[in-house]
Each structure stands twice: as structure tokens, then as C-alpha cells.
């Protein structure tokens, strides 16, 4: 029977990732190439956190 993989122990909460995304956006951090890269990384982390929240709710 397949199981849903657990979140890695280093995964941050959805709220923590959202907070960092908001801080990046409010600081105008998307202007630099590094800021855009960080935003993309945060989106991937955000998606993983959402999947983790859904798995916990199930």
C-alpha cells in the first residue's frame, strides 16, 4: 500500500515561508536577479509546505 512521504525534518511551516515571501515582495526584492531566484526557491518550498499541510489534514 503506497504511503505519502513525510515532510523532511528541515521543512519550514507554510506560515514561515509565506512570511519570507511577503518580506521579499514588500522590500522590492524581486528587482535583482538574486531576488528573483530566491522567490522561485520560495515558491517551490511553499508548494512543498502546502502538500505537507494537505497530507496532515487527510
C-alpha positions as CSV (number, residue, x, y, z in Angstrom):
1,X,0.0,0.0,0.0
2,X,1.6,3.3,-1.0
3,X,2.2,5.9,1.7
4,X,2.5,9.6,1.5
5,X,6.1,10.7,2.2
6,X,6.5,12.7,5.3
7,X,7.9,16.3,5.1
8,X,11.7,16.3,5.5
9,X,12.7,17.4,9.0
10,X,14.2,20.6,7.7
11,X,11.0,21.8,6.0
12,X,9.6,25.0,7.3
13,X,6.0,25.7,8.0
14,X,3.7,27.3,5.4
15,X,3.4,30.4,7.6
16,X,7.2,30.8,7.8
17,X,7.6,30.5,4.0
18,X,4.7,32.9,3.4
19,X,6.3,35.4,5.8
20,X,9.6,35.3,3.9
21,X,7.8,35.7,0.5
22,X,5.9,38.7,1.8
23,X,9.0,40.3,3.2
24,X,10.8,39.8,-0.1
25,X,7.9,41.4,-2.1
26,X,7.4,44.3,0.3
27,X,11.2,45.1,0.2
28,X,11.2,45.2,-3.5
29,X,13.5,42.2,-3.6
30,X,12.3,41.0,-7.0
31,X,14.3,43.7,-8.7
32,X,17.6,41.8,-8.6
33,X,18.4,38.5,-10.3
34,X,19.2,37.1,-6.9
35,X,15.8,38.2,-5.6
36,X,14.0,36.6,-8.5
37,X,16.0,33.3,-7.9
38,X,15.1,33.4,-4.2
39,X,11.5,34.0,-5.0
40,X,11.5,30.9,-7.3
41,X,13.1,28.9,-4.5
42,X,10.5,30.1,-2.0
43,X,7.7,29.1,-4.4
44,X,9.0,25.6,-4.6
45,X,9.3,25.5,-0.8
46,X,5.8,27.0,-0.5
47,X,4.3,24.2,-2.7
48,X,6.0,21.5,-0.7
49,X,4.6,23.1,2.5
50,X,1.1,23.2,1.0
51,X,1.4,19.5,0.1
52,X,2.5,18.8,3.7
53,X,-0.5,20.6,5.1
54,X,-2.8,18.7,2.8
55,X,-1.2,15.4,3.8
56,X,-1.6,16.2,7.5
57,X,-5.2,17.1,7.1
58,X,-6.0,13.8,5.4
